[in-house]
């Protein structure tokens, strides 16, 4: 996107940080606006569109990625905890069932061969 007066080519360099970012002029506010998929990221005053904006975007992007990584890790640990809990419950059910097998079925679960006799 070409923005008049963008002598440092900030508009295209913003895309290098994240292709979902866009830079436009908000005529109503008289400021440049940076958006990520139609969500506001930051406003830039006229005359302040320089490399410092890119530095701030990278810093914010790094913080956003760290937060996303933390959320992913949290979800992963919750999934593992749920699987562990389900496995423990299954083991408990199996243990209780085996302990009460002879009461339920009438045949001891540990017996082999014939019942009684020689």
LINSULJO-V263526 format. One record per residue. OMEGA is omega in whole degrees, -180 to 180 (* if undefined). NEAR is the number of other ideal C-beta (glycine too) atoms within 10 Angstrom. D_CENTER is the distance of its C-alpha to the mean C-alpha in Angstrom with 2 decimals. Layout:
omega=OMEGA near=NEAR d_center=D_CENTER
omega=OMEGA near=NEAR d_center=D_CENTER
This chain:
omega=179 near=11 d_center=30.46
omega=174 near=7 d_center=33.70
omega=-178 near=14 d_center=34.13
omega=179 near=6 d_center=37.66
omega=180 near=10 d_center=38.12
omega=-174 near=16 d_center=34.93
omega=177 near=8 d_center=36.97
omega=178 near=12 d_center=34.09
omega=-177 near=10 d_center=32.22
omega=-177 near=20 d_center=29.19
omega=180 near=18 d_center=28.20
omega=180 near=12 d_center=27.60
omega=175 near=16 d_center=26.18
omega=179 near=22 d_center=23.42
omega=178 near=13 d_center=22.31
omega=179 near=11 d_center=22.27
omega=179 near=14 d_center=19.48
omega=-179 near=17 d_center=17.30
omega=180 near=9 d_center=19.00
omega=179 near=12 d_center=17.44
omega=175 near=19 d_center=19.45
omega=-180 near=17 d_center=22.98
omega=179 near=23 d_center=25.96
omega=178 near=12 d_center=28.67
omega=175 near=17 d_center=31.59
omega=-175 near=13 d_center=31.53
omega=-179 near=7 d_center=35.29
omega=-180 near=6 d_center=35.35
omega=-178 near=10 d_center=33.97
omega=-179 near=10 d_center=35.49
omega=172 near=15 d_center=32.35
omega=-180 near=22 d_center=29.92
omega=175 near=15 d_center=26.49
omega=-178 near=23 d_center=23.28
omega=171 near=16 d_center=20.72
omega=180 near=17 d_center=17.37
omega=177 near=9 d_center=17.73
omega=174 near=7 d_center=20.27
omega=-178 near=7 d_center=18.49
omega=176 near=10 d_center=20.54
omega=179 near=20 d_center=19.47
omega=172 near=16 d_center=22.92
omega=178 near=13 d_center=26.67
omega=179 near=19 d_center=29.11
omega=174 near=10 d_center=32.79
omega=-178 near=10 d_center=35.35
omega=-180 near=7 d_center=36.64
omega=-179 near=11 d_center=33.48
omega=-177 near=23 d_center=31.71
omega=-175 near=13 d_center=31.69
omega=177 near=10 d_center=29.67
omega=177 near=11 d_center=28.62
omega=179 near=19 d_center=26.40
omega=178 near=16 d_center=24.60
omega=179 near=10 d_center=24.31
omega=178 near=14 d_center=22.77
omega=179 near=22 d_center=20.26
omega=179 near=13 d_center=19.27
omega=179 near=10 d_center=19.03
omega=-180 near=14 d_center=16.85
omega=178 near=15 d_center=14.62
omega=178 near=10 d_center=14.37
omega=179 near=10 d_center=13.51
omega=179 near=13 d_center=10.78
omega=177 near=11 d_center=9.29
omega=178 near=10 d_center=9.95
omega=178 near=10 d_center=8.25
omega=178 near=10 d_center=4.88
omega=178 near=10 d_center=6.01
omega=180 near=10 d_center=7.23
omega=178 near=10 d_center=4.68
omega=179 near=10 d_center=3.54
omega=178 near=10 d_center=7.31
omega=178 near=10 d_center=8.21
omega=179 near=10 d_center=7.18
omega=-180 near=10 d_center=8.98
omega=176 near=10 d_center=11.80
omega=177 near=10 d_center=12.23
omega=179 near=10 d_center=12.64
omega=179 near=10 d_center=15.07
omega=178 near=10 d_center=16.87
omega=178 near=10 d_center=17.39
omega=179 near=10 d_center=18.78
omega=179 near=10 d_center=20.93
omega=179 near=10 d_center=22.19
omega=179 near=10 d_center=23.10
omega=178 near=10 d_center=24.83
omega=179 near=10 d_center=26.75
omega=178 near=10 d_center=27.82
omega=179 near=10 d_center=29.00
omega=178 near=10 d_center=30.91
omega=179 near=10 d_center=32.50
omega=179 near=10 d_center=33.59
omega=180 near=10 d_center=35.05
omega=179 near=10 d_center=36.84
omega=180 near=10 d_center=38.31
omega=179 near=12 d_center=39.36
omega=179 near=12 d_center=41.07
omega=-177 near=10 d_center=42.77
omega=-176 near=11 d_center=44.15
omega=-177 near=14 d_center=44.76
omega=177 near=13 d_center=48.51
omega=-177 near=8 d_center=48.65
omega=-173 near=10 d_center=46.63
omega=-178 near=10 d_center=48.26
omega=178 near=7 d_center=51.47
omega=178 near=10 d_center=51.17
omega=-176 near=11 d_center=49.95
omega=-177 near=12 d_center=46.79
omega=-177 near=8 d_center=48.26
omega=178 near=10 d_center=51.57
omega=177 near=5 d_center=52.54
omega=-176 near=6 d_center=55.60
omega=179 near=7 d_center=58.14
omega=177 near=7 d_center=58.24
omega=175 near=5 d_center=60.98
omega=-170 near=5 d_center=64.17
omega=* near=4 d_center=65.01
